[in-house]
Amino acid sequence: TINDAHAIGTATVEQIIQKSSNVGTAKIALMLDREYHWNFLRSAGFGEPPRTGFPGEVGGRLRAWKNWVPVDQATISYGHGISVSLMQMARSYQMFATDGEMRPVTFTRLVAPLPGKKVISTETARAVRKMLEMVTQPGGTATKAQVVGYRVAGKTGTATKLENGVYVKKYVASFAGFAPVSDPRLIVAVMVDEPSGTYYGGQVAAPVFSNVIAGSLRMLGVPPDAPVGNAIGPGQDAQEVKEET
């Protein structure tokens, strides 16, 4: 049985992403052709090494679409039945931070970006970018990812770990996103392995993202793109900001 952590009820596609609905995501996935779904995941860089040149990198786990049954397709849509590295996850966010393009990644400084490949339309990339920004705003699962003065976007992840072929009560909390939304400069992905106590990505990984990207944007001299009064700082919630302002 596929459940949500909190009852959501009827929701738009934007709300499904904003509130991290497994049920909504599964329903969308089951509308897709299996082969189309698999090909899109491959185009996002999953199931093959990212080829950064770093020793020991792996391609993760993405089984052939011909072996998928409906429950596989449903659970893969929200992160079960598939495994990816943090680098793969960060790289995949390029398509939303750009206007639908995926580029090679490297640990070596480049004079100019390497040529990319268009994997989704500009219209789709911008629509999802809006949804990912909603995730960090009041009503979303990652308000603690916000940065004072900047618009940020991203997605929480809370994955159950697999041991000896069985899912166990151990978790990986994650948050991946980018900023500033108006003209993305940085993608940051955070993973916390087996956090103690709270294990949701929005509570554990999002504040780390906020601190890292805030310092990085300021170090690079990236101009703010959000009014300070409307932003939520690390560890704050919307009510605290309202009271302070």
C-alpha positions as CSV (number, residue, x, y, z in Angstrom):
1,T,0.0,0.0,0.0
2,I,1.3,3.4,-1.0
3,N,0.7,6.1,1.6
4,D,1.7,9.7,2.2
5,A,3.3,10.8,5.5
6,H,0.4,13.2,5.9
7,A,-3.1,13.2,4.4
8,I,-3.2,15.6,1.5
9,G,-6.5,14.9,-0.3
10,T,-7.2,16.3,-3.8
11,A,-4.1,18.0,-5.1
12,T,-2.8,19.7,-8.2
13,V,0.5,18.6,-9.8
14,E,2.2,21.6,-8.2
15,Q,0.8,20.6,-4.8
16,I,1.9,17.0,-5.3
17,I,5.5,18.2,-5.6
18,Q,5.2,20.9,-3.0
19,K,3.9,18.5,-0.4
20,S,5.9,15.5,-1.5
21,S,2.9,13.2,-2.1
22,N,3.9,9.6,-2.9
23,V,0.3,8.8,-3.9
24,G,0.1,11.7,-6.3
25,T,3.5,10.9,-7.8
26,A,2.6,7.2,-8.3
27,K,-0.6,8.1,-10.0
28,I,1.2,10.3,-12.5
29,A,3.8,7.6,-13.1
30,L,1.2,5.0,-13.9
31,M,-0.1,7.2,-16.7
32,L,3.2,6.9,-18.5
33,D,4.3,4.3,-20.9
34,R,7.0,2.1,-19.2
35,E,9.6,2.4,-21.9
36,Y,9.1,6.2,-22.1
37,H,9.5,6.5,-18.3
38,W,12.7,4.4,-18.3
39,N,14.2,6.4,-21.2
40,F,13.5,9.7,-19.4
41,L,15.3,8.4,-16.3
42,R,18.2,7.4,-18.4
43,S,18.3,10.8,-20.1
44,A,18.4,12.3,-16.6
45,G,21.7,10.4,-16.0
46,F,20.3,7.5,-13.8
47,G,21.5,4.0,-14.3
48,E,24.9,4.9,-15.7
49,P,28.0,6.5,-14.2
50,P,28.2,10.3,-14.4
51,R,31.7,10.1,-15.9
52,T,33.2,12.8,-13.9
53,G,36.6,11.2,-14.0
54,F,36.5,10.5,-10.2
55,P,37.7,7.0,-9.3
56,G,35.2,4.4,-8.2
57,E,32.0,6.2,-9.4
58,V,29.0,3.9,-10.0
59,G,25.9,4.0,-12.1
60,G,23.4,3.1,-9.4
61,R,20.5,0.7,-10.0
62,L,17.8,1.2,-12.7
63,R,16.3,-2.1,-13.8
64,A,15.3,-2.7,-17.5
65,W,11.7,-1.4,-18.2
66,K,10.7,-4.7,-19.6
67,N,10.9,-6.2,-16.1
68,W,8.7,-3.5,-14.5
69,V,5.3,-4.4,-13.1
70,P,2.9,-1.6,-12.2
71,V,4.0,-1.4,-8.6
72,D,7.6,-1.0,-9.7
73,Q,6.7,1.9,-11.9
74,A,4.7,3.5,-9.1
75,T,7.4,3.2,-6.4
76,I,10.3,4.2,-8.7
77,S,8.5,7.5,-9.2
78,Y,9.2,8.5,-5.6
79,G,12.5,6.8,-5.2
80,H,12.0,3.2,-4.2
81,G,13.3,0.4,-6.4
82,I,16.0,2.7,-7.9
83,S,19.3,3.8,-6.4
84,V,21.3,6.9,-7.4
85,S,24.4,8.6,-6.2
86,L,24.4,12.1,-4.8
87,M,26.4,13.3,-7.8
88,Q,23.8,11.8,-10.2
89,M,21.0,13.6,-8.2
90,A,22.8,16.9,-8.3
91,R,23.5,16.6,-12.0
92,S,19.9,15.8,-12.8
93,Y,18.8,19.2,-11.4
94,Q,20.6,20.9,-14.3
95,M,17.6,20.4,-16.4
96,F,15.5,22.5,-14.0
97,A,18.2,25.1,-13.3
98,T,18.8,25.6,-17.0
99,D,15.9,25.6,-19.6
100,G,15.9,21.8,-19.9
101,E,19.5,21.0,-20.7
102,M,21.8,18.4,-19.2
103,R,25.6,19.0,-19.4
104,P,28.6,16.8,-18.5
105,V,30.1,17.3,-15.1
106,T,33.7,17.3,-14.0
107,F,35.9,17.9,-11.0
108,T,38.3,19.8,-13.2
109,R,37.9,23.6,-13.7
110,L,36.7,24.4,-17.3
111,V,37.3,27.5,-19.3
112,A,33.7,27.2,-20.6
113,P,30.8,24.8,-20.0
114,L,30.8,21.6,-22.1
115,P,28.1,21.3,-24.7
116,G,24.8,20.1,-23.3
117,K,21.8,18.0,-24.5
118,K,18.2,19.2,-24.4
119,V,16.2,16.6,-22.4
120,I,13.0,18.5,-21.6
121,S,11.3,21.5,-23.1
122,T,12.0,25.0,-21.9
123,E,8.3,25.3,-20.9
124,T,8.5,22.1,-18.8
125,A,11.7,23.1,-17.1
126,R,10.3,26.5,-16.0
127,A,7.1,24.9,-14.8
128,V,9.0,22.4,-12.6
129,R,11.3,25.2,-11.4
130,K,8.2,27.0,-10.1
131,M,7.1,23.8,-8.3
132,L,10.5,23.3,-6.8
133,E,10.5,26.9,-5.5
134,M,7.0,26.2,-3.9
135,V,8.6,23.3,-2.0
136,T,10.7,25.9,-0.1
137,Q,7.9,28.3,0.6
138,P,5.2,28.2,3.3
139,G,3.1,25.0,2.8
140,G,6.0,23.1,1.3
141,T,8.2,20.4,2.9
142,A,11.4,22.5,3.0
143,T,10.9,26.0,4.4
144,K,14.2,25.5,6.2
145,A,16.0,25.5,2.9
146,Q,15.3,29.2,2.4
147,V,18.0,31.8,2.3
148,V,17.6,35.4,3.3
149,G,17.7,37.6,0.2
150,Y,17.6,34.8,-2.4
151,R,14.9,32.7,-4.1
152,V,15.8,29.0,-3.8
153,A,14.2,25.8,-5.2
154,G,14.6,22.1,-4.6
155,K,13.1,18.9,-3.4
156,T,13.3,16.9,-0.1
157,G,14.0,13.2,0.0
158,T,13.4,10.6,2.7
159,A,14.5,7.2,1.6
160,T,14.3,3.9,3.5
161,K,17.5,1.8,3.4
162,L,17.8,-1.6,1.9
163,E,19.7,-4.3,3.8
164,N,20.0,-7.9,2.5
165,G,17.2,-7.3,0.0
166,V,14.8,-6.0,2.7
167,Y,13.8,-2.4,3.6
168,V,14.7,-1.7,7.2
169,K,13.9,1.2,9.6
170,K,17.0,3.1,8.7
171,Y,16.8,6.3,6.6
172,V,18.7,8.6,4.2
173,A,17.5,12.2,4.4
174,S,18.3,14.4,1.4
175,F,17.7,17.8,-0.2
176,A,18.8,18.9,-3.6
177,G,18.2,22.3,-5.1
178,F,19.6,25.4,-6.7
179,A,19.7,29.2,-6.4
180,P,19.0,31.9,-7.2
181,V,15.8,30.9,-9.0
182,S,15.7,34.0,-11.2
183,D,19.1,33.1,-12.7
184,P,20.5,29.8,-11.2
185,R,24.2,29.8,-10.5
186,L,24.7,26.9,-8.1
187,I,23.2,23.4,-7.5
188,V,23.8,21.9,-4.1
189,A,22.8,18.4,-3.0
190,V,22.9,17.2,0.6
191,M,22.6,13.7,2.0
192,V,22.5,12.7,5.6
193,D,23.0,8.9,6.2
194,E,21.0,7.5,9.1
195,P,20.2,10.7,10.9
196,S,19.3,10.2,14.6
197,G,15.9,11.4,15.8
198,T,14.1,13.2,13.0
199,Y,14.9,11.7,9.6
200,Y,12.9,13.8,7.1
201,G,14.9,15.6,4.4
202,G,13.2,18.9,5.0
203,Q,14.2,18.9,8.7
204,V,17.7,17.3,8.4
205,A,19.2,18.1,5.0
206,A,17.4,21.3,4.0
207,P,19.1,23.5,6.8
208,V,22.5,22.3,5.6
209,F,21.6,23.2,2.0
210,S,20.6,26.7,3.3
211,N,23.9,27.3,5.1
212,V,26.1,26.0,2.3
213,I,24.3,27.8,-0.6
214,A,24.0,31.1,1.4
215,G,27.7,31.3,2.0
216,S,28.6,30.2,-1.5
217,L,26.3,32.8,-3.2
218,R,27.7,35.6,-1.0
219,M,31.3,34.4,-1.6
220,L,30.7,34.5,-5.4
221,G,29.1,37.9,-5.1
222,V,25.8,36.8,-6.7
223,P,23.2,39.6,-6.4
224,P,20.2,38.9,-4.2
225,D,16.9,38.3,-6.1
226,A,14.4,38.3,-3.3
227,P,13.2,41.0,-0.9
228,V,14.7,40.3,2.5
229,G,11.3,40.7,4.3
230,N,9.9,37.7,2.3
231,A,12.7,35.2,2.9
232,I,13.0,32.6,5.6
233,G,16.4,32.0,7.1
234,P,18.0,28.7,8.1
235,G,16.1,27.1,11.0
236,Q,13.2,29.6,10.8
237,D,9.6,28.9,9.9
238,A,7.0,31.2,8.3
239,Q,5.4,32.2,11.6
240,E,8.8,33.3,13.1
241,V,9.5,35.5,10.1
242,K,6.0,37.0,10.3
243,E,6.4,37.8,13.9
244,E,9.9,39.4,13.4
245,T,8.7,41.5,10.5
